[in-house]
Amino acid sequence: MRGNRPPSQSITDAEAMSPELLNIERAKVGLPPLRASADPGAFARTRAEHMRRNGFAHSARGANSLVTGRHTAVAGNIVMWGDPAPAARRAAEKFQDMRRHSPGHHRNRTDPAHTEAGIGIFHDESGGWGVHEFADG
């Protein structure tokens, strides 16, 4: 039975919605969609939690650990927001919106060399940390 259920607050749901929103941005500039990928996704989730535990760090040191096997290049976007209880859809949208007007982040999202993306979001009572990790796998 369907009803007026409250919106999901699941981080898993927010991560699942993020590629759709990311690919809408790519379509606006005539690029094909990115595939969701487990390797960059696991890295992105680990990095998001690491930032919460150890402080926000913009440079993607450690991203080169993904440059193995079929990956030859990796780039990342990270963001933090302070809303302690966003619905999953709002978290995914905020994650996208905060990058839309940043030239470097937009460049990563719309780089034609990128074919894969991993999404990682870590959320606790203090807010959320989100990471996009892109690869050319």
N, C-alpha and C positions, 0 to 999 in steps of 0.2 A: 504494500500500500504506500502510495506516495503522499506526502503531506508537506507541511512547512517545517522541514528539517533544518536545523541550523547549518550554515555553511561549514564545510570541512576546515579544520585547522591543522590537518596533517601535512607535515613537511614532505612526506613522500608524494602526496597529491600536488603540492606546490612544485616539486621537482619534475613531476610528470607533465604539468601544464607548461612549464618553462620552454621546452623545445618548440612547442606550437607558437608561442609568442615570439621566440627568437627567429623562427622561420618566416613569420609574417614580415619582420623587418628585412630579412634577406630578399623576400619576394618583391618588396617595394623597390629594390635596386636591381631586379632582374636576375637574382641568383637562385640556384637550386637549393632545396632544403638540406640542412645538415642531418646526418644520422645520429641518433643517440648512441653513445658508445660506453661500454662498461669501464675500460681502462681510465679514460679521462674523467668519467663519472665518479669512480672510486677515489681518484686523486682529488677531485673537486670537493667531495664530501669531507675527506680527511683534512684538506687545507682550510675549509670553512671552520671546522671544529678547532683546528690548531690556532687560527686567528682569535677565536673566542677565548681560548685558554691562555694564549701568549701575547695577545695584542695585535691590533691591525697592522699588517705589513703589506705594502703595495707591491713590492717586487716579487716576482714568481720564482724565487730561488727554489730549486727542487723540481721545477717543471721538467727539467732535462731528464729526470728519471723516467719520464714517459717516452723519451725519444729512443725507442727500441723497437725491434721487430718491424712492423709495417708503418710505424709512425716516424716521420722524418722531421716534423716541426710541431711545436706546441706553442700556444699563446693563451693567456688567461685574462679574465676580467674579474675583479672582486668588488664587493660593496658591503656596507654595513648599514642597518637601519635600526631605529630605536623602538619600534612598535612591539610591545611585549605579547600581543595576542591577535595577530592578523589572521583573517581567513586565508585558506590556501591560495585561492584565486588572487586575493589582494597581495599576498606575499609575492606570488609569481609576477604579477603586474608591476609591483613596486621595484622588484629586481630588474625588470626590463626598462622601466621608465627612468630609473636613476642613471642608466647608461646611455640613453638615447642622445643626450646633449653633450656627451664627452667625446671629443674627436678620437682619442686613442681607443676607447672602448668600442665606439661605433666602427672604427676601422677593423678591429678584431672580429666583430660580429659579421661584417660584410666583406671579409677577405675571401676572394674566390678560391684561394688555395686550400681553405679549410673545408673539409668534407664531413667531419665528425665533431660532436660536442658532448661534453660531460657537464652535468649540472649538479652542484652540491650546495645544499642549504643547511646551516646549523642554526637552531633557534632555541633560546631559553628565556627565562624571565626578564633578561635585560635587553633583548632585541634579537635581530637576525643577522647572520653573515652569509653572503651568497657568493658563489664562485662559478664562473663559466670557464671551462677549460676546452680549448679548441685544438684539433689535430688534423692532419692530412692523411689519415689512414685509409 
